[in-house]
Amino acid sequence: MNSAKIISDLKFIQKKGKEIESVFDDLAALRIAVFHDYPYLYEGTVSYEKEYLKTYSNSDRSFLFTVYDGEKMVGATTCIPLKDEMAEVRKPFEDAGLDINSIFYFGESILLSEYRGLGLGHRFFDEREAHAGSFGDYNLTCFCSVEREENHPKKPADYRPNDAFWTKRGYIKDSSLEGFMEWPDIGETDSSSKKMIFWTKSLIQ
């Protein structure tokens, strides 16, 4: 399929704060679909997702950028002031003595597989960095990624991490900022702890 045609057929929508509630169902379904794959292997539920997403609708400065193909959400990315995020996201920065009031946290950056390779990953970062920079009082952006063991049994043979892409975007992997999150892996009913490593980038040019 022609990539130019695909891009021209897509619809881009921005929402902020409380507005994000209007697409909770679409965003929850997309998160469950994409995070089901390695390395997250997430066994998600819509009810849990909608509860989690309230973090974003409760923040005045949160931002959602979505991609629709017709009536279907096929991609999305979010960001939020770090001080408004959950405790487990804030903790590594608080433990390191960093000012969380000056940091913007980038949440998910997710696309269904058939829409990858069209430059939308870069668009997601552009949109979030522009939003974070628009306030003028944040000097650092960050996000985190799950750390799985190298020989994980469910790791696909052709799996390629996003490290090179993130590095090209100017992000630095900071292994000293280590956190933990819990979710059930595929086939599990109970959540288990996962190690998360943070990547950071200065907003000050």
GIWO-V259853 format. One record per residue. RES is the residue in one letter. PHI is phi as a letter, one per 40 degrees, with the letter a starting at -180 (none if undefined). PSI is psi in radians with two decimals (999 if undefined). OMEGA is omega in whole degrees, 0 to 359 (* if undefined). Layout:
res:phi:psi:omega
RES:PHI:PSI:OMEGA
RES:PHI:PSI:OMEGA
//
This chain:
res:phi:psi:omega
M:none:2.43:183
N:c:2.17:184
S:c:-0.62:179
A:c:-0.68:179
K:c:-0.71:179
I:d:-0.86:182
I:d:-0.74:182
S:c:-0.40:180
D:c:-0.18:185
L:c:2.69:179
K:b:2.32:182
F:b:2.27:184
I:b:2.35:176
Q:b:2.48:174
K:a:2.61:181
K:b:2.57:175
G:f:-2.24:183
K:d:-0.47:180
E:d:-0.46:184
I:c:-0.47:180
E:d:-0.52:185
S:c:-0.29:180
V:b:0.38:179
F:d:-0.77:182
D:c:-0.79:179
D:c:-0.77:182
L:c:-0.68:178
A:c:-0.78:180
A:c:-0.70:180
L:c:-0.75:179
R:c:-0.77:180
I:c:-0.73:182
A:c:-0.82:185
V:c:-0.74:182
F:c:-0.07:174
H:c:-0.50:182
D:c:2.80:174
Y:c:2.45:12
P:c:0.00:185
Y:c:-0.69:176
L:f:0.75:190
Y:c:2.18:176
E:c:1.45:189
G:c:2.85:175
T:b:2.60:181
V:c:-0.68:181
S:c:-0.74:178
Y:c:-0.75:182
E:d:-0.80:183
K:c:-0.55:176
E:c:-0.77:179
Y:c:-0.73:185
L:c:-0.25:177
K:c:-0.44:176
T:d:-0.69:183
Y:c:-0.71:180
S:c:-0.32:180
N:c:-0.08:181
S:b:2.23:181
D:c:-0.44:185
R:b:0.16:179
S:c:2.78:186
F:a:2.39:176
L:b:2.27:175
F:b:2.11:186
T:b:2.74:176
V:b:2.20:178
Y:b:2.46:169
D:b:1.77:188
G:g:-2.20:180
E:c:0.04:185
K:b:2.22:172
M:c:2.10:183
V:b:-0.15:178
G:a:2.68:180
A:a:2.68:174
T:a:2.58:183
T:b:2.79:170
C:a:2.79:188
I:a:2.57:174
P:d:2.37:183
L:d:-0.60:182
K:c:-0.34:180
D:c:-0.07:182
E:c:3.02:179
M:c:2.75:184
A:d:-0.68:183
E:c:-0.39:176
V:c:-0.67:181
R:c:-0.57:192
K:d:-0.83:182
P:d:-0.60:181
F:c:-0.68:177
E:c:-0.73:179
D:c:-0.52:180
A:c:-0.03:178
G:g:0.34:180
L:c:2.65:180
D:c:1.78:184
I:c:-0.27:178
N:c:-0.22:182
S:b:0.21:185
I:b:2.40:176
F:b:2.28:183
Y:c:2.29:177
F:c:2.10:180
G:c:-2.31:184
E:c:2.69:171
S:b:1.66:194
I:b:2.43:179
L:a:2.42:170
L:c:2.57:190
S:d:-0.63:183
E:c:-0.12:180
Y:b:0.15:179
R:c:2.76:181
G:g:0.21:182
L:b:0.10:181
G:g:0.07:183
L:c:-0.48:177
G:c:-0.73:177
H:c:-0.71:179
R:d:-0.70:180
F:c:-0.79:179
F:c:-0.71:179
D:d:-0.81:182
E:c:-0.77:182
R:c:-0.73:180
E:c:-0.66:178
A:c:-0.73:180
H:c:-0.84:180
A:c:-0.69:181
G:c:-0.31:184
S:c:-0.36:183
F:c:-0.48:177
G:g:0.06:181
D:b:0.39:175
Y:b:2.43:181
N:b:0.00:182
L:a:2.44:171
T:b:2.71:181
C:a:2.81:170
F:a:2.99:179
C:b:2.76:178
S:b:2.61:182
V:c:2.51:178
E:b:1.92:176
R:b:2.67:177
E:c:2.59:187
E:d:-0.62:184
N:b:0.60:181
H:d:2.32:185
P:c:-0.37:181
K:b:0.20:178
K:c:2.10:180
P:c:2.59:181
A:c:-0.54:183
D:c:0.29:183
Y:c:2.34:175
R:b:2.11:179
P:c:2.88:181
N:c:0.15:185
D:d:-0.77:183
A:c:-0.71:179
F:c:-0.80:180
W:c:-0.67:179
T:c:-0.72:178
K:c:-0.50:178
R:c:-0.03:177
G:g:0.20:181
Y:c:2.54:181
I:b:2.25:177
K:c:2.12:183
D:b:1.67:183
S:c:-0.22:178
S:c:-0.32:177
L:c:1.50:185
E:b:2.23:179
G:b:-3.11:180
F:b:2.42:175
M:b:2.75:181
E:b:2.38:170
W:a:2.78:178
P:c:2.27:173
D:c:2.86:179
I:d:2.28:179
G:g:-0.08:180
E:b:2.66:176
T:b:-0.38:179
D:b:2.55:178
S:c:2.61:174
S:b:2.69:185
S:c:2.39:178
K:b:2.40:177
K:c:2.32:180
M:b:2.33:177
I:b:2.40:184
F:c:2.58:175
W:b:2.45:183
T:b:2.74:177
K:a:2.35:179
S:c:2.40:175
L:c:-0.17:181
I:c:2.06:181
Q:c:999:*
//
